[in-house]
Amino acid sequence: MNLNKVFILGNLTRDPEIRALPSGQSVASFGMATNRFFTDKNGQKQQQVEYHNIVAFGKLAETVSSYLTKGSLALIEGRLQTRSWQDSSGNKRTRTEIIAERIQLGPKGFRAQVSPDQTQPRERPKEDIPIIEEGEEEIDVKDIPL
């Protein structure tokens, strides 16, 4: 038995580009970045960023193009696919993509703030996130601003 399944949670690195295939089916492509934080052997905190190419088809492509923009947080479930082609110079090219099968949008209105050099998202302001500590009154979800 084989399994080709991918889950990633990250931010879009560019707005989705939507187009139609000759069959009329919609296809959207976009990039995502995921971060990994770790402590190196010297005890220094490190961050490693991975960039992913995502492709969505049909209604999923239309949803992506309507609701997601650069910086949006999304959870992608899909499969890996590598395709090959020859470019105009005759060189063989390959590209590994995640073919999206399900997408869960991040919180309404959430958008990562990207630094001017567009390489690192800034930390989200802490006052936007309600903090409930043990022993405090319960907060009704409808009272939390979105």
N, CA, C and O atoms as a GROMACS GRO file, in nm:
protein
  584
    1MET      N    1   0.084  -0.118   0.000
    1MET     CA    2   0.000   0.000   0.000
    1MET      C    3   0.088   0.124   0.000
    1MET      O    4   0.190   0.128   0.068
    2ASN      N    5   0.050   0.225  -0.075
    2ASN     CA    6   0.125   0.351  -0.084
    2ASN      C    7   0.038   0.466  -0.036
    2ASN      O    8  -0.085   0.458  -0.038
    3LEU      N    9   0.103   0.573   0.007
    3LEU     CA   10   0.030   0.691   0.053
    3LEU      C   11   0.105   0.816   0.009
    3LEU      O   12   0.225   0.827   0.034
    4ASN      N   13   0.036   0.908  -0.054
    4ASN     CA   14   0.093   1.036  -0.096
    4ASN      C   15   0.002   1.144  -0.039
    4ASN      O   16  -0.096   1.183  -0.103
    5LYS      N   17   0.033   1.194   0.082
    5LYS     CA   18  -0.052   1.288   0.152
    5LYS      C   19   0.034   1.396   0.213
    5LYS      O   20   0.138   1.368   0.274
    6VAL      N   21  -0.009   1.522   0.197
    6VAL     CA   22   0.065   1.637   0.248
    6VAL      C   23  -0.030   1.728   0.324
    6VAL      O   24  -0.142   1.752   0.280
    7PHE      N   25   0.014   1.777   0.439
    7PHE     CA   26  -0.058   1.880   0.514
    7PHE      C   27   0.041   1.992   0.539
    7PHE      O   28   0.150   1.968   0.591
    8ILE      N   29   0.005   2.114   0.503
    8ILE     CA   30   0.090   2.228   0.538
    8ILE      C   31   0.001   2.341   0.589
    8ILE      O   32  -0.111   2.360   0.543
    9LEU      N   33   0.053   2.415   0.685
    9LEU     CA   34  -0.013   2.533   0.740
    9LEU      C   35   0.086   2.646   0.724
    9LEU      O   36   0.195   2.642   0.780
   10GLY      N   37   0.048   2.747   0.647
   10GLY     CA   38   0.140   2.857   0.623
   10GLY      C   39   0.070   2.976   0.561
   10GLY      O   40  -0.053   2.983   0.557
   11ASN      N   41   0.150   3.069   0.514
   11ASN     CA   42   0.100   3.193   0.455
   11ASN      C   43   0.130   3.198   0.307
   11ASN      O   44   0.235   3.151   0.262
   12LEU      N   45   0.036   3.254   0.231
   12LEU     CA   46   0.056   3.269   0.087
   12LEU      C   47   0.168   3.369   0.061
   12LEU      O   48   0.175   3.473   0.126
   13THR      N   49   0.254   3.338  -0.033
   13THR     CA   50   0.364   3.427  -0.068
   13THR      C   51   0.329   3.516  -0.188
   13THR      O   52   0.400   3.612  -0.218
   14ARG      N   53   0.219   3.483  -0.255
   14ARG     CA   54   0.171   3.566  -0.366
   14ARG      C   55   0.022   3.541  -0.384
   14ARG      O   56  -0.030   3.438  -0.343
   15ASP      N   57  -0.045   3.636  -0.446
   15ASP     CA   58  -0.187   3.620  -0.475
   15ASP      C   59  -0.206   3.502  -0.570
   15ASP      O   60  -0.123   3.479  -0.657
   16PRO      N   61  -0.316   3.426  -0.553
   16PRO     CA   62  -0.343   3.316  -0.645
   16PRO      C   63  -0.364   3.367  -0.788
   16PRO      O   64  -0.428   3.470  -0.809
   17GLU      N   65  -0.309   3.294  -0.884
   17GLU     CA   66  -0.330   3.324  -1.026
   17GLU      C   67  -0.429   3.222  -1.078
   17GLU      O   68  -0.402   3.102  -1.072
   18ILE      N   69  -0.542   3.267  -1.130
   18ILE     CA   70  -0.643   3.174  -1.180
   18ILE      C   71  -0.650   3.182  -1.331
   18ILE      O   72  -0.637   3.290  -1.390
   19ARG      N   73  -0.669   3.067  -1.393
   19ARG     CA   74  -0.683   3.060  -1.538
   19ARG      C   75  -0.773   2.941  -1.569
   19ARG      O   76  -0.810   2.865  -1.480
   20ALA      N   77  -0.808   2.926  -1.695
   20ALA     CA   78  -0.893   2.814  -1.736
   20ALA      C   79  -0.815   2.720  -1.826
   20ALA      O   80  -0.740   2.765  -1.913
   21LEU      N   81  -0.832   2.593  -1.805
   21LEU     CA   82  -0.772   2.492  -1.892
   21LEU      C   83  -0.853   2.487  -2.022
   21LEU      O   84  -0.966   2.536  -2.026
   22PRO      N   85  -0.798   2.429  -2.129
   22PRO     CA   86  -0.874   2.417  -2.254
   22PRO      C   87  -1.010   2.350  -2.235
   22PRO      O   88  -1.104   2.375  -2.310
   23SER      N   89  -1.020   2.264  -2.134
   23SER     CA   90  -1.148   2.196  -2.106
   23SER      C   91  -1.248   2.288  -2.039
   23SER      O   92  -1.366   2.253  -2.026
   24GLY      N   93  -1.203   2.407  -1.996
   24GLY     CA   94  -1.290   2.501  -1.928
   24GLY      C   95  -1.278   2.495  -1.776
   24GLY      O   96  -1.332   2.581  -1.707
   25GLN      N   97  -1.208   2.394  -1.723
   25GLN     CA   98  -1.191   2.381  -1.579
   25GLN      C   99  -1.098   2.490  -1.527
   25GLN      O  100  -0.997   2.521  -1.589
   26SER      N  101  -1.134   2.548  -1.411
   26SER     CA  102  -1.051   2.650  -1.348
   26SER      C  103  -0.931   2.587  -1.278
   26SER      O  104  -0.940   2.477  -1.224
   27VAL      N  105  -0.820   2.658  -1.282
   27VAL     CA  106  -0.701   2.614  -1.209
   27VAL      C  107  -0.636   2.738  -1.147
   27VAL      O  108  -0.618   2.839  -1.215
   28ALA      N  109  -0.602   2.729  -1.019
   28ALA     CA  110  -0.536   2.838  -0.948
   28ALA      C  111  -0.401   2.789  -0.899
   28ALA      O  112  -0.388   2.676  -0.853
   29SER      N  113  -0.301   2.874  -0.910
   29SER     CA  114  -0.169   2.840  -0.857
   29SER      C  115  -0.121   2.955  -0.769
   29SER      O  116  -0.147   3.072  -0.797
   30PHE      N  117  -0.052   2.918  -0.663
   30PHE     CA  118   0.000   3.018  -0.570
   30PHE      C  119   0.112   2.955  -0.489
   30PHE      O  120   0.132   2.834  -0.491
   31GLY      N  121   0.185   3.038  -0.419
   31GLY     CA  122   0.295   2.992  -0.336
   31GLY      C  123   0.260   3.005  -0.189
   31GLY      O  124   0.182   3.091  -0.150
   32MET      N  125   0.320   2.918  -0.109
   32MET     CA  126   0.304   2.926   0.036
   32MET      C  127   0.439   2.909   0.103
   32MET      O  128   0.530   2.845   0.049
   33ALA      N  129   0.451   2.968   0.220
   33ALA     CA  130   0.572   2.955   0.301
   33ALA      C  131   0.534   2.893   0.434
   33ALA      O  132   0.433   2.929   0.495
   34THR      N  133   0.617   2.799   0.478
   34THR     CA  134   0.601   2.741   0.612
   34THR      C  135   0.731   2.763   0.687
   34THR      O  136   0.839   2.762   0.628
   35ASN      N  137   0.720   2.784   0.817
   35ASN     CA  138   0.836   2.811   0.902
   35ASN      C  139   0.859   2.696   0.998
   35ASN      O  140   0.765   2.633   1.046
   36ARG      N  141   0.986   2.669   1.024
   36ARG     CA  142   1.024   2.570   1.125
   36ARG      C  143   1.119   2.640   1.220
   36ARG      O  144   1.219   2.698   1.177
   37PHE      N  145   1.088   2.634   1.348
   37PHE     CA  146   1.173   2.694   1.450
   37PHE      C  147   1.241   2.583   1.527
   37PHE      O  148   1.178   2.483   1.563
   38PHE      N  149   1.370   2.599   1.553
   38PHE     CA  150   1.444   2.498   1.625
   38PHE      C  151   1.563   2.561   1.695
   38PHE      O  152   1.599   2.676   1.668
   39THR      N  153   1.624   2.486   1.785
   39THR     CA  154   1.743   2.530   1.855
   39THR      C  155   1.860   2.450   1.801
   39THR      O  156   1.857   2.327   1.800
   40ASP      N  157   1.964   2.520   1.754
   40ASP     CA  158   2.080   2.450   1.696
   40ASP      C  159   2.169   2.392   1.807
   40ASP      O  160   2.141   2.408   1.926
   41LYS      N  161   2.275   2.326   1.766
   41LYS     CA  162   2.362   2.258   1.863
   41LYS      C  163   2.434   2.357   1.956
   41LYS      O  164   2.484   2.317   2.061
   42ASN      N  165   2.439   2.486   1.918
   42ASN     CA  166   2.501   2.589   2.002
   42ASN      C  167   2.400   2.656   2.095
   42ASN      O  168   2.434   2.749   2.168
   43GLY      N  169   2.274   2.608   2.093
   43GLY     CA  170   2.170   2.666   2.178
   43GLY      C  171   2.105   2.791   2.121
   43GLY      O  172   2.027   2.857   2.189
   44GLN      N  173   2.137   2.824   1.995
   44GLN     CA  174   2.079   2.942   1.931
   44GLN      C  175   1.947   2.906   1.865
   44GLN      O  176   1.937   2.803   1.798
   45LYS      N  177   1.846   2.992   1.882
   45LYS     CA  178   1.717   2.969   1.817
   45LYS      C  179   1.732   3.002   1.669
   45LYS      O  180   1.787   3.106   1.632
   46GLN      N  181   1.682   2.912   1.584
   46GLN     CA  182   1.692   2.928   1.440
   46GLN      C  183   1.554   2.917   1.377
   46GLN      O  184   1.462   2.858   1.434
   47GLN      N  185   1.542   2.975   1.258
   47GLN     CA  186   1.419   2.964   1.181
   47GLN      C  187   1.455   2.921   1.040
   47GLN      O  188   1.548   2.975   0.979
   48GLN      N  189   1.381   2.824   0.988
   48GLN     CA  190   1.403   2.777   0.852
   48GLN      C  191   1.271   2.791   0.777
   48GLN      O  192   1.167   2.747   0.825
   49VAL      N  193   1.276   2.851   0.660
   49VAL     CA  194   1.156   2.872   0.579
   49VAL      C  195   1.160   2.779   0.459
   49VAL      O  196   1.262   2.766   0.391
   50GLU      N  197   1.047   2.715   0.432
   50GLU     CA  198   1.031   2.632   0.313
   50GLU      C  199   0.924   2.695   0.226
   50GLU      O  200   0.823   2.744   0.277
   51TYR      N  201   0.945   2.695   0.096
   51TYR     CA  202   0.849   2.751   0.002
   51TYR      C  203   0.787   2.638  -0.079
   51TYR      O  204   0.856   2.546  -0.122
   52HIS      N  205   0.656   2.646  -0.098
   52HIS     CA  206   0.581   2.540  -0.166
   52HIS      C  207   0.499   2.598  -0.280
   52HIS      O  208   0.447   2.710  -0.270
   53ASN      N  209   0.488   2.522  -0.389
   53ASN     CA  210   0.403   2.559  -0.503
   53ASN      C  211   0.273   2.481  -0.488
   53ASN      O  212   0.275   2.359  -0.474
   54ILE      N  213   0.159   2.551  -0.490
   54ILE     CA  214   0.029   2.489  -0.469
   54ILE      C  215  -0.055   2.507  -0.596
   54ILE      O  216  -0.052   2.613  -0.658
   55VAL      N  217  -0.130   2.403  -0.632
   55VAL     CA  218  -0.221   2.408  -0.747
   55VAL      C  219  -0.356   2.355  -0.701
   55VAL      O  220  -0.364   2.249  -0.638
   56ALA      N  221  -0.463   2.428  -0.733
   56ALA     CA  222  -0.599   2.386  -0.700
   56ALA      C  223  -0.682   2.388  -0.827
   56ALA      O  224  -0.662   2.472  -0.914
   57PHE      N  225  -0.776   2.295  -0.839
   57PHE     CA  226  -0.860   2.284  -0.958
   57PHE      C  227  -1.008   2.302  -0.925
   57PHE      O  228  -1.049   2.284  -0.810
   58GLY      N  229  -1.086   2.336  -1.027
   58GLY     CA  230  -1.232   2.342  -1.016
   58GLY      C  231  -1.282   2.445  -0.917
   58GLY      O  232  -1.231   2.556  -0.910
   59LYS      N  233  -1.385   2.406  -0.840
   59LYS     CA  234  -1.446   2.498  -0.742
   59LYS      C  235  -1.345   2.540  -0.636
   59LYS      O  236  -1.351   2.652  -0.586
   60LEU      N  237  -1.254   2.450  -0.603
   60LEU     CA  238  -1.151   2.483  -0.504
   60LEU      C  239  -1.065   2.599  -0.556
   60LEU      O  240  -1.028   2.687  -0.478
   61ALA      N  241  -1.033   2.600  -0.684
   61ALA     CA  242  -0.955   2.708  -0.745
   61ALA      C  243  -1.032   2.840  -0.738
   61ALA      O  244  -0.973   2.944  -0.708
   62GLU      N  245  -1.161   2.836  -0.764
   62GLU     CA  246  -1.243   2.956  -0.760
   62GLU      C  247  -1.253   3.011  -0.617
   62GLU      O  248  -1.248   3.132  -0.597
   63THR      N  249  -1.267   2.921  -0.518
   63THR     CA  250  -1.272   2.962  -0.378
   63THR      C  251  -1.142   3.029  -0.336
   63THR      O  252  -1.142   3.133  -0.271
   64VAL      N  253  -1.030   2.966  -0.374
   64VAL     CA  254  -0.898   3.020  -0.341
   64VAL      C  255  -0.882   3.160  -0.398
   64VAL      O  256  -0.837   3.251  -0.328
   65SER      N  257  -0.918   3.179  -0.524
   65SER     CA  258  -0.898   3.309  -0.588
   65SER      C  259  -0.991   3.415  -0.529
   65SER      O  260  -0.960   3.534  -0.535
   66SER      N  261  -1.105   3.374  -0.472
   66SER     CA  262  -1.200   3.468  -0.413
   66SER      C  263  -1.163   3.511  -0.272
   66SER      O  264  -1.186   3.625  -0.233
   67TYR      N  265  -1.105   3.419  -0.194
   67TYR     CA  266  -1.088   3.444  -0.051
   67TYR      C  267  -0.944   3.459  -0.002
   67TYR      O  268  -0.922   3.512   0.106
   68LEU      N  269  -0.846   3.413  -0.079
   68LEU     CA  270  -0.708   3.419  -0.032
   68LEU      C  271  -0.627   3.522  -0.108
   68LEU      O  272  -0.644   3.540  -0.228
   69THR      N  273  -0.540   3.591  -0.036
   69THR     CA  274  -0.447   3.687  -0.096
   69THR      C  275  -0.311   3.667  -0.030
   69THR      O  276  -0.297   3.591   0.066
   70LYS      N  277  -0.212   3.735  -0.083
   70LYS     CA  278  -0.077   3.727  -0.028
   70LYS      C  279  -0.083   3.756   0.122
   70LYS      O  280  -0.143   3.854   0.165
   71GLY      N  281  -0.020   3.669   0.201
   71GLY     CA  282  -0.016   3.685   0.346
   71GLY      C  283  -0.124   3.607   0.418
   71GLY      O  284  -0.114   3.588   0.539
   72SER      N  285  -0.228   3.561   0.348
   72SER     CA  286  -0.336   3.486   0.412
   72SER      C  287  -0.284   3.356   0.471
   72SER      O  288  -0.195   3.291   0.415
   73LEU      N  289  -0.342   3.319   0.585
   73LEU     CA  290  -0.309   3.193   0.649
   73LEU      C  291  -0.404   3.085   0.596
   73LEU      O  292  -0.524   3.109   0.587
   74ALA      N  293  -0.352   2.968   0.562
   74ALA     CA  294  -0.435   2.859   0.512
   74ALA      C  295  -0.373   2.725   0.547
   74ALA      O  296  -0.251   2.711   0.559
   75LEU      N  297  -0.461   2.626   0.564
   75LEU     CA  298  -0.420   2.488   0.584
   75LEU      C  299  -0.452   2.413   0.455
   75LEU      O  300  -0.566   2.412   0.410
   76ILE      N  301  -0.351   2.352   0.396
   76ILE     CA  302  -0.367   2.280   0.269
   76ILE      C  303  -0.350   2.131   0.294
   76ILE      O  304  -0.255   2.088   0.359
   77GLU      N  305  -0.442   2.054   0.241
   77GLU     CA  306  -0.430   1.908   0.241
   77GLU      C  307  -0.429   1.865   0.096
   77GLU      O  308  -0.515   1.905   0.018
   78GLY      N  309  -0.332   1.785   0.059
   78GLY     CA  310  -0.323   1.745  -0.080
   78GLY      C  311  -0.221   1.634  -0.102
   78GLY      O  312  -0.192   1.556  -0.012
   79ARG      N  313  -0.169   1.630  -0.224
   79ARG     CA  314  -0.072   1.528  -0.261
   79ARG      C  315   0.041   1.593  -0.338
   79ARG      O  316   0.023   1.698  -0.400
   80LEU      N  317   0.158   1.531  -0.335
   80LEU     CA  318   0.273   1.579  -0.411
   80LEU      C  319   0.267   1.528  -0.554
   80LEU      O  320   0.229   1.413  -0.579
   81GLN      N  321   0.304   1.614  -0.647
   81GLN     CA  322   0.312   1.573  -0.787
   81GLN      C  323   0.430   1.646  -0.850
   81GLN      O  324   0.445   1.767  -0.834
   82THR      N  325   0.513   1.572  -0.923
   82THR     CA  326   0.626   1.632  -0.994
   82THR      C  327   0.598   1.620  -1.142
   82THR      O  328   0.564   1.512  -1.192
   83ARG      N  329   0.613   1.730  -1.212
   83ARG     CA  330   0.594   1.727  -1.357
   83ARG      C  331   0.722   1.773  -1.425
   83ARG      O  332   0.801   1.847  -1.367
   84SER      N  333   0.740   1.727  -1.548
   84SER     CA  334   0.861   1.760  -1.626
   84SER      C  335   0.819   1.816  -1.761
   84SER      O  336   0.715   1.779  -1.815
   85TRP      N  337   0.902   1.905  -1.815
   85TRP     CA  338   0.878   1.961  -1.948
   85TRP      C  339   1.010   2.014  -2.002
   85TRP      O  340   1.108   2.025  -1.928
   86GLN      N  341   1.010   2.047  -2.129
   86GLN     CA  342   1.128   2.110  -2.190
   86GLN      C  343   1.096   2.258  -2.211
   86GLN      O  344   0.991   2.293  -2.264
   87ASP      N  345   1.188   2.344  -2.167
   87ASP     CA  346   1.166   2.487  -2.187
   87ASP      C  347   1.198   2.526  -2.331
   87ASP      O  348   1.238   2.442  -2.411
   88SER      N  349   1.182   2.653  -2.363
   88SER     CA  350   1.203   2.700  -2.500
   88SER      C  351   1.347   2.681  -2.548
   88SER      O  352   1.372   2.678  -2.669
   89SER      N  353   1.441   2.668  -2.455
   89SER     CA  354   1.582   2.645  -2.491
   89SER      C  355   1.614   2.497  -2.506
   89SER      O  356   1.727   2.461  -2.539
   90GLY      N  357   1.515   2.410  -2.481
   90GLY     CA  358   1.539   2.266  -2.492
   90GLY      C  359   1.589   2.202  -2.365
   90GLY      O  360   1.621   2.082  -2.364
   91ASN      N  361   1.598   2.279  -2.255
   91ASN     CA  362   1.643   2.224  -2.128
   91ASN      C  363   1.528   2.153  -2.058
   91ASN      O  364   1.414   2.200  -2.060
   92LYS      N  365   1.558   2.039  -1.995
   92LYS     CA  366   1.457   1.967  -1.919
   92LYS      C  367   1.435   2.038  -1.786
   92LYS      O  368   1.530   2.067  -1.714
   93ARG      N  369   1.308   2.066  -1.754
   93ARG     CA  370   1.272   2.134  -1.630
   93ARG      C  371   1.179   2.043  -1.550
   93ARG      O  372   1.100   1.968  -1.608
   94THR      N  373   1.188   2.049  -1.418
   94THR     CA  374   1.096   1.975  -1.332
   94THR      C  375   1.046   2.069  -1.223
   94THR      O  376   1.113   2.166  -1.186
   95ARG      N  377   0.928   2.038  -1.173
   95ARG     CA  378   0.869   2.120  -1.066
   95ARG      C  379   0.783   2.028  -0.980
   95ARG      O  380   0.698   1.955  -1.032
   96THR      N  381   0.804   2.032  -0.851
   96THR     CA  382   0.722   1.956  -0.758
   96THR      C  383   0.619   2.050  -0.698
   96THR      O  384   0.652   2.157  -0.648
   97GLU      N  385   0.492   2.008  -0.704
   97GLU     CA  386   0.381   2.091  -0.657
   97GLU      C  387   0.295   2.011  -0.561
   97GLU      O  388   0.296   1.888  -0.561
   98ILE      N  389   0.221   2.083  -0.479
   98ILE     CA  390   0.119   2.021  -0.396
   98ILE      C  391  -0.014   2.043  -0.468
   98ILE      O  392  -0.055   2.157  -0.490
   99ILE      N  393  -0.080   1.935  -0.504
   99ILE     CA  394  -0.211   1.943  -0.565
   99ILE      C  395  -0.312   1.945  -0.451
   99ILE      O  396  -0.329   1.844  -0.381
  100ALA      N  397  -0.378   2.059  -0.432
  100ALA     CA  398  -0.470   2.077  -0.319
  100ALA      C  399  -0.595   1.993  -0.338
  100ALA      O  400  -0.656   1.992  -0.445
  101GLU      N  401  -0.633   1.922  -0.233
  101GLU     CA  402  -0.757   1.845  -0.232
  101GLU      C  403  -0.857   1.907  -0.136
  101GLU      O  404  -0.978   1.899  -0.158
  102ARG      N  405  -0.808   1.969  -0.029
  102ARG     CA  406  -0.891   2.042   0.067
  102ARG      C  407  -0.812   2.163   0.115
  102ARG      O  408  -0.690   2.158   0.130
  103ILE      N  409  -0.885   2.272   0.139
  103ILE     CA  410  -0.821   2.393   0.191
  103ILE      C  411  -0.908   2.447   0.303
  103ILE      O  412  -1.029   2.462   0.288
  104GLN      N  413  -0.843   2.478   0.416
  104GLN     CA  414  -0.914   2.542   0.526
  104GLN      C  415  -0.857   2.683   0.538
  104GLN      O  416  -0.737   2.701   0.556
  105LEU      N  417  -0.944   2.781   0.528
  105LEU     CA  418  -0.902   2.920   0.537
  105LEU      C  419  -0.868   2.954   0.680
  105LEU      O  420  -0.925   2.898   0.774
  106GLY      N  421  -0.774   3.045   0.699
  106GLY     CA  422  -0.737   3.089   0.831
  106GLY      C  423  -0.847   3.176   0.891
  106GLY      O  424  -0.951   3.194   0.829
  107PRO      N  425  -0.825   3.229   1.013
  107PRO     CA  426  -0.927   3.313   1.077
  107PRO      C  427  -0.968   3.430   0.989
  107PRO      O  428  -0.887   3.485   0.915
  108LYS      N  429  -1.095   3.467   0.998
  108LYS     CA  430  -1.147   3.578   0.918
  108LYS      C  431  -1.067   3.704   0.948
  108LYS      O  432  -1.048   3.742   1.063
  109GLY      N  433  -1.022   3.768   0.843
  109GLY     CA  434  -0.948   3.893   0.858
  109GLY      C  435  -0.801   3.875   0.892
  109GLY      O  436  -0.727   3.974   0.896
  110PHE      N  437  -0.756   3.751   0.917
  110PHE     CA  438  -0.614   3.731   0.949
  110PHE      C  439  -0.532   3.741   0.822
  110PHE      O  440  -0.562   3.679   0.721
  111ARG      N  441  -0.428   3.820   0.831
  111ARG     CA  442  -0.335   3.835   0.721
  111ARG      C  443  -0.200   3.863   0.783
  111ARG      O  444  -0.187   3.957   0.862
  112ALA      N  445  -0.102   3.786   0.750
  112ALA     CA  446   0.032   3.808   0.805
  112ALA      C  447   0.083   3.943   0.759
  112ALA      O  448   0.067   3.980   0.642
  113GLN      N  449   0.144   4.015   0.849
  113GLN     CA  450   0.207   4.140   0.810
  113GLN      C  451   0.346   4.107   0.759
  113GLN      O  452   0.425   4.046   0.830
  114VAL      N  453   0.374   4.147   0.638
  114VAL     CA  454   0.502   4.112   0.576
  114VAL      C  455   0.594   4.232   0.581
  114VAL      O  456   0.553   4.345   0.555
  115SER      N  457   0.720   4.206   0.613
  115SER     CA  458   0.818   4.313   0.622
  115SER      C  459   0.846   4.373   0.484
  115SER      O  460   0.815   4.310   0.383
  116PRO      N  461   0.904   4.494   0.477
  116PRO     CA  462   0.928   4.558   0.348
  116PRO      C  463   1.009   4.474   0.250
  116PRO      O  464   0.989   4.485   0.129
  117ASP      N  465   1.100   4.390   0.301
  117ASP     CA  466   1.179   4.308   0.208
  117ASP      C  467   1.102   4.182   0.166
  117ASP      O  468   1.153   4.102   0.088
  118GLN      N  469   0.978   4.165   0.218
  118GLN     CA  470   0.888   4.056   0.181
  118GLN      C  471   0.944   3.917   0.209
  118GLN      O  472   0.907   3.821   0.141
  119THR      N  473   1.033   3.904   0.307
  119THR     CA  474   1.089   3.772   0.333
  119THR      C  475   1.041   3.713   0.465
  119THR      O  476   1.032   3.591   0.477
  120GLN      N  477   1.011   3.795   0.564
  120GLN     CA  478   0.970   3.744   0.695
  120GLN      C  479   0.840   3.809   0.741
  120GLN      O  480   0.831   3.932   0.743
  121PRO      N  481   0.739   3.729   0.777
  121PRO     CA  482   0.619   3.790   0.834
  121PRO      C  483   0.652   3.849   0.970
  121PRO      O  484   0.730   3.792   1.047
  122ARG      N  485   0.592   3.964   1.000
  122ARG     CA  486   0.610   4.025   1.131
  122ARG      C  487   0.521   3.955   1.231
  122ARG      O  488   0.420   3.893   1.194
  123GLU      N  489   0.558   3.965   1.358
  123GLU     CA  490   0.476   3.906   1.462
  123GLU      C  491   0.344   3.981   1.470
  123GLU      O  492   0.342   4.104   1.466
  124ARG      N  493   0.235   3.908   1.480
  124ARG     CA  494   0.103   3.968   1.488
  124ARG      C  495   0.089   4.040   1.622
  124ARG      O  496   0.133   3.986   1.724
  125PRO      N  497   0.030   4.160   1.625
  125PRO     CA  498   0.016   4.233   1.752
  125PRO      C  499  -0.060   4.149   1.854
  125PRO      O  500  -0.162   4.090   1.822
  126LYS      N  501  -0.009   4.144   1.976
  126LYS     CA  502  -0.066   4.059   2.079
  126LYS      C  503  -0.205   4.104   2.123
  126LYS      O  504  -0.284   4.021   2.167
  127GLU      N  505  -0.238   4.234   2.112
  127GLU     CA  506  -0.368   4.281   2.158
  127GLU      C  507  -0.484   4.227   2.073
  127GLU      O  508  -0.599   4.236   2.116
  128ASP      N  509  -0.457   4.173   1.954
  128ASP     CA  510  -0.561   4.116   1.870
  128ASP      C  511  -0.604   3.978   1.917
  128ASP      O  512  -0.710   3.930   1.878
  129ILE      N  513  -0.524   3.914   2.001
  129ILE     CA  514  -0.551   3.778   2.043
  129ILE      C  515  -0.599   3.780   2.188
  129ILE      O  516  -0.523   3.816   2.277
  130PRO      N  517  -0.726   3.740   2.212
  130PRO     CA  518  -0.773   3.739   2.351
  130PRO      C  519  -0.699   3.633   2.431
  130PRO      O  520  -0.681   3.521   2.385
  131ILE      N  521  -0.657   3.670   2.550
  131ILE     CA  522  -0.585   3.577   2.637
  131ILE      C  523  -0.674   3.550   2.757
  131ILE      O  524  -0.713   3.643   2.828
  132ILE      N  525  -0.707   3.425   2.779
  132ILE     CA  526  -0.793   3.387   2.890
  132ILE      C  527  -0.708   3.304   2.985
  132ILE      O  528  -0.659   3.197   2.949
  133GLU      N  529  -0.691   3.356   3.106
  133GLU     CA  530  -0.611   3.284   3.205
  133GLU      C  531  -0.702   3.209   3.299
  133GLU      O  532  -0.820   3.244   3.315
  134GLU      N  533  -0.649   3.107   3.362
  134GLU     CA  534  -0.726   3.027   3.454
  134GLU      C  535  -0.781   3.115   3.566
  134GLU      O  536  -0.710   3.199   3.620
  135GLY      N  537  -0.909   3.095   3.601
  135GLY     CA  538  -0.970   3.171   3.709
  135GLY      C  539  -1.042   3.297   3.663
  135GLY      O  540  -1.111   3.359   3.743
  136GLU      N  541  -1.029   3.337   3.538
  136GLU     CA  542  -1.100   3.454   3.487
  136GLU      C  543  -1.240   3.414   3.445
  136GLU      O  544  -1.269   3.296   3.426
  137GLU      N  545  -1.326   3.514   3.431
  137GLU     CA  546  -1.463   3.488   3.385
  137GLU      C  547  -1.459   3.431   3.244
  137GLU      O  548  -1.368   3.459   3.166
  138GLU      N  549  -1.560   3.350   3.214
  138GLU     CA  550  -1.571   3.297   3.080
  138GLU      C  551  -1.612   3.410   2.985
  138GLU      O  552  -1.689   3.498   3.022
  139ILE      N  553  -1.561   3.406   2.864
  139ILE     CA  554  -1.591   3.505   2.762
  139ILE      C  555  -1.677   3.440   2.656
  139ILE      O  556  -1.644   3.332   2.606
  140ASP      N  557  -1.789   3.503   2.621
  140ASP     CA  558  -1.874   3.451   2.514
  140ASP      C  559  -1.804   3.474   2.382
  140ASP      O  560  -1.754   3.583   2.357
  141VAL      N  561  -1.799   3.371   2.298
  141VAL     CA  562  -1.728   3.379   2.170
  141VAL      C  563  -1.778   3.496   2.085
  141VAL      O  564  -1.699   3.558   2.014
  142LYS      N  565  -1.908   3.527   2.091
  142LYS     CA  566  -1.961   3.637   2.010
  142LYS      C  567  -1.907   3.773   2.052
  142LYS      O  568  -1.919   3.870   1.977
  143ASP      N  569  -1.848   3.784   2.171
  143ASP     CA  570  -1.791   3.909   2.220
  143ASP      C  571  -1.649   3.932   2.173
  143ASP      O  572  -1.594   4.040   2.193
  144ILE      N  573  -1.588   3.833   2.112
  144ILE     CA  574  -1.449   3.845   2.065
  144ILE      C  575  -1.450   3.907   1.925
  144ILE      O  576  -1.512   3.853   1.834
  145PRO      N  577  -1.380   4.022   1.907
  145PRO     CA  578  -1.377   4.084   1.773
  145PRO      C  579  -1.302   3.999   1.675
  145PRO      O  580  -1.201   3.938   1.709
  146LEU      N  581  -1.350   3.996   1.551
  146LEU     CA  582  -1.284   3.920   1.446
  146LEU      C  583  -1.200   4.009   1.360
  146LEU      O  584  -1.136   3.962   1.266
   0.00000   0.00000   0.00000
